[in-house]
């Protein structure tokens, strides 16, 4: 039986992040164009794999809209402790 081998390899940066693969912010800005969050109304967003939080902050425009409340889940304890300090993460 033939075994399939992946040609995908981790970059050194991703190995350093314990295999975390964050969505690059250019793609996040493109994704943000698909959404419109109302001003003056609180909107809650749940990120099930929040990482450093930059992707969801960029997609929602939370830096420009204080009505965006971001909640997240992160399994890596070190990353979770760091993201808790981010003022845009509720």
Secondary structure by P-SEA (a helix, b strand, c coil): cbbbbbcccccaaaaaacccccccaaaaaaaaaabbbbccbbbbbbccccccaaaaaaaacccccccbbbbbccccaaaaaaaaaccccc
